[in-house]
Amino acid sequence: MIEFALTPEQEILRESTARLADEVYAAKAEAWDRDRTFMPDEERRRLGDLGLLGIGLPGAYGGGDGTLLDSLIVIEELAKRNQIAAFQAFESNTGPARAIAMLGSEAQKERFLPPVIRGSATMAISISEPDAGSAATDLTTSAVRDGDEVVINGMKRWCSGGGHAEMYLVYVRMNEQLGSKGIGAVVVEAGTSGLTFGPQEDLMGFRGIPSADMFFEDVRVPAENVIVPAGRFRDLFTAFSIERLGNATMSLAIGQACLDLTAKYVEERQQFGKDIVEFQAVQLALADMVLKTQAARRLIWTAAAGAGTGAPDPLDASIAKCYSNEMAKEVSDLAIQLHGGYGYSVEYGLERYHRDAHGWALGGGTPTIQRIRIVSQYLGRRFRQRA
């Protein structure tokens, strides 16, 4: 049986991160969202100095050698108070830097991981294209070997961090083979000649998290920047299972934050001469919020406990992401309803959580795609979506 109790060290980590989030980042969340403020460099470095950007990365490069669950604890506690601040820990501990820690060479790890862990640089992942979203293996952005370099041409869309990150792990087609067999990944640094960005997207949520189209026109990078050559797409998506648990934890944080706010509100708000929690309809809605949030945490922690310092089982990761994404949308919606008119007010922050909940459900593979993956993994069968 999986033991869900945190170790004493993890409890200390959770408490200290929660205290940081309360004291530093909670008060900034509304303004950063309203003004679409990207995480200031000094705040990113603060997280690096505290060891929170590399807690799940190897100690040889400045990381904390922590487990995947350690990383998720940090992400949840930051994200309950400020999703923009948490995004930095999410990207470094469960995003592209984690893929490099798993799949990169020693030289690549030594080059790319320390600045991410310190907070002096951010690495974003770039996969989607205008005609390759859920159908990621349809991507056409090419990387052609030319001597000691690879030359990249194409376009990327929906890159969280686009136009703001210092480095990008870009999924590219490296040969003429169709589907996944021709796909690899290469690091492209911002400022490389031929790399340009479109305007920042004006999104429903994720305000303060950069997102922009990327354009590659004869972009030349050293061949040593190739992290994964063609033919190892399965390895890339094994690493991507870690990102899915990070994504699920961002959703979990939304659900837990909305539950905490609502539990406090229904015991304080009075109508018809009594606390509204005395009404059975309110109790039933609040019970659903508790059930869904607790279930999401157990799914995520089960997957993380099985992963240790590696990647989770893909089935466990897909189940956790699918359920947690939908939970966050449902629980944040219930929170708005139980707050009544106040839930519709920007002041209470619930509408911000609800907007962000929809973003996490879209990123990293939608709940619909996760359901297809769940059946495929459960039955041990592959299903072809295209003709």
PAGU-273965 format. One record per residue (C-alpha): residue in one letter; residue number from 1; x, y, z. Coordinates in steps of 0.5 Angstrom, whole numbers, always signed. Example, Ala and Ser with C-alpha at 12.3 -4.5 7.8 and 13.67 -1.06 7.14 Angstrom:
BEGIN
a:1:+25:-9:+16;
s:2:+27:-2:+14;
***
This chain:
BEGIN
m:1:+0:+0:+0;
i:2:+3:+7:-2;
e:3:+4:+11:+5;
f:4:+2:+18:+4;
a:5:+5:+21:+10;
l:6:+10:+26:+8;
t:7:+17:+25:+12;
p:8:+19:+30:+17;
e:9:+24:+33:+12;
q:10:+18:+34:+7;
e:11:+13:+37:+12;
i:12:+19:+42:+14;
l:13:+20:+44:+6;
r:14:+12:+44:+6;
e:15:+11:+49:+12;
s:16:+17:+53:+9;
t:17:+15:+54:+2;
a:18:+8:+56:+5;
r:19:+11:+61:+9;
l:20:+15:+64:+3;
a:21:+9:+64:-1;
d:22:+4:+67:+4;
e:23:+10:+73:+6;
v:24:+12:+74:-1;
y:25:+8:+72:-6;
a:26:+1:+72:-4;
a:27:+0:+80:-4;
k:28:+3:+80:-11;
a:29:-2:+75:-15;
e:30:-7:+80:-16;
a:31:-3:+86:-19;
w:32:+2:+81:-23;
d:33:-5:+78:-26;
r:34:-8:+85:-27;
d:35:-2:+88:-30;
r:36:+1:+81:-34;
t:37:+7:+82:-30;
f:38:+12:+77:-32;
m:39:+16:+74:-26;
p:40:+22:+79:-24;
d:41:+29:+77:-25;
e:42:+30:+78:-18;
e:43:+24:+74:-15;
r:44:+27:+68:-20;
r:45:+34:+69:-17;
r:46:+31:+69:-10;
l:47:+27:+62:-11;
g:48:+34:+60:-14;
d:49:+38:+62:-8;
l:50:+33:+58:-3;
g:51:+34:+52:-7;
l:52:+27:+52:-10;
l:53:+28:+52:-17;
g:54:+33:+46:-17;
i:55:+30:+42:-11;
g:56:+29:+36:-16;
l:57:+35:+36:-20;
p:58:+42:+33:-19;
g:59:+46:+36:-14;
a:60:+52:+35:-18;
y:61:+50:+41:-22;
g:62:+47:+45:-16;
g:63:+40:+42:-15;
g:64:+38:+39:-9;
d:65:+37:+31:-11;
g:66:+30:+31:-8;
t:67:+25:+26:-10;
l:68:+19:+28:-15;
l:69:+15:+29:-9;
d:70:+19:+34:-6;
s:71:+19:+38:-13;
l:72:+11:+37:-13;
i:73:+11:+40:-5;
v:74:+14:+46:-7;
i:75:+10:+47:-13;
e:76:+3:+46:-10;
e:77:+5:+51:-4;
l:78:+7:+57:-9;
a:79:+2:+56:-13;
k:80:-4:+56:-8;
r:81:-2:+63:-7;
n:82:+1:+66:-14;
q:83:+1:+62:-20;
i:84:+6:+66:-23;
a:85:+11:+65:-18;
a:86:+10:+57:-18;
f:87:+11:+57:-26;
q:88:+18:+58:-25;
a:89:+19:+52:-20;
f:90:+14:+48:-25;
e:91:+19:+49:-31;
s:92:+25:+48:-27;
n:93:+23:+42:-23;
t:94:+18:+38:-28;
g:95:+19:+42:-35;
p:96:+25:+42:-40;
a:97:+31:+42:-35;
r:98:+28:+36:-32;
a:99:+28:+33:-39;
i:100:+36:+35:-40;
a:101:+37:+32:-33;
m:102:+34:+25:-35;
l:103:+37:+25:-43;
g:104:+42:+30:-44;
s:105:+50:+28:-44;
e:106:+54:+30:-38;
a:107:+57:+36:-42;
q:108:+50:+39:-43;
k:109:+48:+38:-36;
e:110:+54:+42:-34;
r:111:+52:+47:-39;
f:112:+45:+48:-38;
l:113:+42:+46:-31;
p:114:+46:+51:-27;
p:115:+44:+57:-29;
v:116:+36:+54:-29;
i:117:+38:+52:-22;
r:118:+41:+59:-20;
g:119:+35:+63:-23;
s:120:+39:+66:-27;
a:121:+36:+63:-33;
t:122:+30:+60:-35;
m:123:+29:+54:-40;
a:124:+22:+54:-44;
i:125:+19:+48:-48;
s:126:+17:+49:-55;
i:127:+13:+43:-58;
s:128:+6:+46:-61;
e:129:+5:+48:-68;
p:130:-1:+51:-72;
d:131:-2:+44:-75;
a:132:+1:+40:-69;
g:133:-2:+41:-62;
s:134:-5:+35:-60;
a:135:-2:+31:-66;
a:136:+5:+33:-64;
t:137:+8:+28:-68;
d:138:+5:+32:-74;
l:139:+10:+38:-73;
t:140:+14:+40:-79;
t:141:+19:+45:-76;
s:142:+26:+42:-78;
a:143:+33:+41:-76;
v:144:+38:+39:-81;
r:145:+45:+37:-80;
d:146:+50:+42:-83;
g:147:+57:+40:-81;
d:148:+58:+42:-74;
e:149:+51:+45:-73;
v:150:+44:+44:-74;
v:151:+40:+49:-78;
i:152:+33:+50:-76;
n:153:+27:+53:-80;
g:154:+19:+53:-78;
m:155:+15:+56:-73;
k:156:+12:+54:-66;
r:157:+6:+56:-63;
w:158:+3:+56:-55;
c:159:+10:+56:-52;
s:160:+10:+58:-45;
g:161:+16:+63:-44;
g:162:+16:+65:-51;
g:163:+20:+71:-52;
h:164:+22:+72:-45;
a:165:+26:+65:-43;
e:166:+33:+65:-44;
m:167:+33:+58:-47;
y:168:+28:+53:-51;
l:169:+28:+46:-51;
v:170:+25:+45:-58;
y:171:+22:+39:-61;
v:172:+24:+38:-69;
r:173:+24:+34:-75;
m:174:+31:+31:-76;
n:175:+30:+27:-82;
e:176:+24:+25:-87;
q:177:+21:+20:-83;
l:178:+14:+21:-82;
g:179:+11:+21:-75;
s:180:+15:+20:-69;
k:181:+21:+17:-72;
g:182:+24:+23:-75;
i:183:+23:+27:-68;
g:184:+28:+30:-64;
a:185:+30:+36:-59;
v:186:+35:+41:-59;
v:187:+36:+47:-55;
v:188:+36:+54:-58;
e:189:+38:+60:-54;
a:190:+35:+67:-54;
g:191:+38:+72:-58;
t:192:+41:+66:-64;
s:193:+41:+69:-71;
g:194:+34:+68:-74;
l:195:+30:+67:-68;
t:196:+24:+72:-67;
f:197:+18:+72:-63;
g:198:+11:+74:-65;
p:199:+7:+79:-60;
q:200:+5:+76:-53;
e:201:-1:+73:-53;
d:202:-7:+76:-49;
l:203:-10:+70:-46;
m:204:-16:+68:-42;
g:205:-12:+66:-36;
f:206:-4:+65:-35;
r:207:-3:+73:-35;
g:208:+4:+74:-33;
i:209:+6:+67:-36;
p:210:+9:+69:-43;
s:211:+7:+66:-49;
a:212:+9:+68:-56;
d:213:+10:+65:-63;
m:214:+17:+63:-65;
f:215:+20:+63:-72;
f:216:+26:+60:-74;
e:217:+29:+62:-81;
d:218:+36:+59:-82;
v:219:+37:+59:-74;
r:220:+44:+55:-73;
v:221:+46:+52:-67;
p:222:+52:+48:-65;
a:223:+50:+40:-66;
e:224:+52:+39:-59;
n:225:+46:+43:-57;
v:226:+42:+36:-60;
i:227:+39:+33:-53;
v:228:+35:+28:-56;
p:229:+37:+25:-64;
a:230:+31:+23:-68;
g:231:+28:+16:-66;
r:232:+28:+17:-59;
f:233:+21:+20:-59;
r:234:+19:+15:-53;
d:235:+24:+18:-49;
l:236:+22:+25:-49;
f:237:+15:+23:-48;
t:238:+17:+19:-42;
a:239:+20:+25:-39;
f:240:+14:+29:-41;
s:241:+10:+25:-36;
i:242:+14:+29:-30;
e:243:+11:+35:-33;
r:244:+4:+32:-33;
l:245:+5:+31:-26;
g:246:+7:+38:-25;
n:247:+2:+41:-29;
a:248:-3:+36:-25;
t:249:+0:+40:-18;
m:250:-2:+47:-21;
s:251:-9:+44:-22;
l:252:-9:+41:-15;
a:253:-6:+48:-12;
i:254:-12:+52:-15;
g:255:-17:+47:-12;
q:256:-14:+47:-5;
a:257:-14:+55:-5;
c:258:-21:+55:-8;
l:259:-23:+50:-2;
d:260:-19:+54:+3;
l:261:-22:+60:+1;
t:262:-29:+57:+1;
a:263:-29:+53:+7;
k:264:-27:+60:+11;
y:265:-33:+64:+7;
v:266:-39:+59:+9;
e:267:-37:+59:+16;
e:268:-37:+67:+16;
r:269:-42:+69:+11;
q:270:-49:+69:+14;
q:271:-56:+69:+11;
f:272:-63:+68:+14;
g:273:-60:+69:+21;
k:274:-55:+64:+21;
d:275:-48:+61:+18;
i:276:-49:+59:+10;
v:277:-46:+53:+12;
e:278:-52:+51:+16;
f:279:-56:+50:+9;
q:280:-55:+43:+7;
a:281:-54:+45:-1;
v:282:-48:+49:+2;
q:283:-46:+43:+5;
l:284:-46:+38:-1;
a:285:-43:+43:-5;
l:286:-37:+44:+0;
a:287:-37:+36:+1;
d:288:-36:+35:-7;
m:289:-30:+40:-7;
v:290:-27:+36:-1;
l:291:-28:+30:-5;
k:292:-25:+32:-11;
t:293:-19:+36:-8;
q:294:-17:+30:-4;
a:295:-18:+25:-9;
a:296:-13:+29:-14;
r:297:-8:+29:-9;
r:298:-8:+22:-8;
l:299:-7:+21:-15;
i:300:-2:+25:-16;
w:301:+2:+23:-10;
t:302:+1:+16:-12;
a:303:+4:+17:-18;
a:304:+10:+21:-15;
a:305:+11:+16:-10;
g:306:+12:+11:-15;
a:307:+17:+15:-19;
g:308:+22:+17:-14;
t:309:+27:+21:-17;
g:310:+25:+18:-24;
a:311:+19:+19:-28;
p:312:+12:+16:-26;
d:313:+9:+11:-30;
p:314:+5:+14:-36;
l:315:-1:+11:-34;
d:316:-1:+14:-27;
a:317:+1:+21:-30;
s:318:-5:+21:-35;
i:319:-10:+19:-30;
a:320:-7:+24:-25;
k:321:-7:+30:-30;
c:322:-14:+28:-33;
y:323:-17:+28:-26;
s:324:-14:+34:-23;
n:325:-15:+39:-29;
e:326:-22:+37:-29;
m:327:-22:+38:-21;
a:328:-19:+45:-22;
k:329:-25:+47:-26;
e:330:-30:+44:-23;
v:331:-28:+46:-16;
s:332:-26:+53:-18;
d:333:-33:+54:-21;
l:334:-37:+51:-14;
a:335:-33:+56:-10;
i:336:-35:+62:-15;
q:337:-42:+60:-14;
l:338:-42:+59:-6;
h:339:-39:+66:-6;
g:340:-45:+69:-10;
g:341:-43:+76:-12;
y:342:-37:+76:-8;
g:343:-34:+70:-12;
y:344:-35:+74:-19;
s:345:-31:+80:-16;
v:346:-24:+80:-18;
e:347:-22:+82:-10;
y:348:-23:+75:-8;
g:349:-19:+72:-13;
l:350:-23:+66:-15;
e:351:-24:+68:-22;
r:352:-17:+68:-23;
y:353:-16:+61:-21;
h:354:-22:+59:-25;
r:355:-19:+62:-31;
d:356:-12:+59:-30;
a:357:-15:+52:-29;
h:358:-18:+52:-36;
g:359:-11:+54:-38;
w:360:-7:+48:-34;
a:361:-13:+43:-38;
l:362:-10:+45:-45;
g:363:-3:+45:-43;
g:364:+1:+39:-44;
g:365:-4:+34:-47;
t:366:-12:+36:-46;
p:367:-16:+31:-42;
t:368:-19:+28:-48;
i:369:-12:+26:-50;
q:370:-11:+24:-43;
r:371:-17:+19:-44;
i:372:-14:+16:-50;
r:373:-8:+15:-47;
i:374:-11:+12:-41;
v:375:-15:+7:-45;
s:376:-8:+6:-49;
q:377:-4:+4:-43;
y:378:-9:+0:-39;
l:379:-10:-4:-45;
g:380:-3:-4:-48;
r:381:-6:-2:-55;
r:382:-4:+3:-60;
f:383:-10:+7:-63;
r:384:-8:+11:-69;
q:385:-12:+18:-69;
r:386:-10:+19:-77;
a:387:-13:+16:-83;
***
